[in-house]
Amino acid sequence: MDERLAKQVCDELHIDQTDEELATVIALLNGSQAVIDDSIELATYPAIVDNPLYNRAVITLGQAMYYDRNLANGQPKAVVLMVDHLNAICLTKGAN
């Protein structure tokens, strides 16, 4: 994930954009992207990464990880819902 997206997340969470915070947010976004990628049928429809819902899922999981690094209560329900929807898109588009 790039610094532009990390700055967007900092703005959404009202976090100061210091070098340390940006590095933390970028690392969390990279981790959340890996989780999302492993949770959807990415190989079936790689173009899903261009879908705005994909970015929102990565951002939402990254935001959750910012406040709860070990996700003690699991993934947010919104992320689970987005992953299900992304999977449906991948399977539908990938079948065509």
C-alpha positions in Angstrom: 0.0 0.0 0.0 1.2 3.5 -0.8 1.7 6.5 1.4 -1.3 8.3 -0.2 -3.6 5.6 1.1 -1.9 5.8 4.5 -2.5 9.5 4.6 -6.1 9.0 3.8 -6.4 6.5 6.7 -4.7 9.0 9.0 -7.2 11.7 7.9 -10.1 9.4 8.5 -8.9 8.5 12.0 -7.7 12.0 12.9 -4.1 10.7 13.4 -1.1 13.0 13.1 0.8 12.2 10.0 4.2 11.8 11.6 6.8 9.6 9.9 6.3 7.0 12.7 2.5 7.0 12.4 2.7 6.8 8.6 5.1 3.8 8.8 2.7 2.1 11.3 -0.3 2.7 9.1 1.5 1.5 6.0 2.6 -1.7 7.8 -1.0 -2.3 9.0 -2.4 -1.7 5.5 0.1 -4.1 4.0 -0.9 -6.7 6.6 -4.6 -6.1 6.1 -4.1 -6.3 2.3 -2.4 -9.7 2.7 -5.3 -10.9 4.9 -7.9 -9.7 2.3 -6.0 -11.2 -0.6 -5.9 -14.6 1.2 -9.6 -14.3 2.0 -10.9 -13.8 -1.5 -10.6 -15.7 -4.8 -8.0 -13.2 -6.1 -6.5 -15.7 -8.6 -10.0 -16.1 -10.2 -10.4 -12.4 -10.9 -7.2 -10.3 -10.2 -8.9 -7.1 -11.5 -10.9 -7.1 -8.2 -8.1 -4.9 -6.7 -9.4 -2.1 -8.8 -12.8 -2.3 -7.2 -13.4 0.5 -4.6 -14.9 -2.1 -2.2 -11.5 -3.9 -2.2 -9.7 -0.8 -1.0 -12.4 -0.1 1.6 -12.0 -3.7 2.9 -8.3 -3.2 3.2 -8.7 0.2 4.9 -11.4 -1.0 7.3 -9.3 -4.0 8.4 -6.2 -1.8 8.7 -8.2 0.7 10.9 -9.4 -2.1 13.1 -5.8 -3.4 13.5 -4.6 0.1 14.4 -6.7 0.1 17.5 -6.6 -3.7 18.2 -3.4 -5.1 16.8 -4.2 -8.7 17.6 -7.9 -8.4 16.6 -8.9 -10.0 19.9 -12.6 -9.9 18.9 -11.9 -11.1 15.3 -12.4 -9.2 12.1 -15.0 -6.5 12.1 -18.4 -7.7 10.7 -18.1 -5.0 8.0 -14.9 -6.6 6.8 -16.5 -10.1 6.7 -19.4 -8.7 4.7 -17.1 -6.9 2.3 -15.0 -10.1 1.8 -18.1 -12.1 1.1 -19.2 -9.6 -1.5 -15.7 -9.4 -3.1 -15.7 -13.2 -3.3 -19.0 -13.2 -5.0 -17.7 -10.7 -7.5 -14.5 -12.7 -8.1 -16.4 -15.9 -8.6 -19.0 -14.3 -11.0 -16.5 -12.3 -13.0 -13.9 -15.1 -13.0 -16.4 -17.6 -14.4 -17.0 -15.4 -17.4 
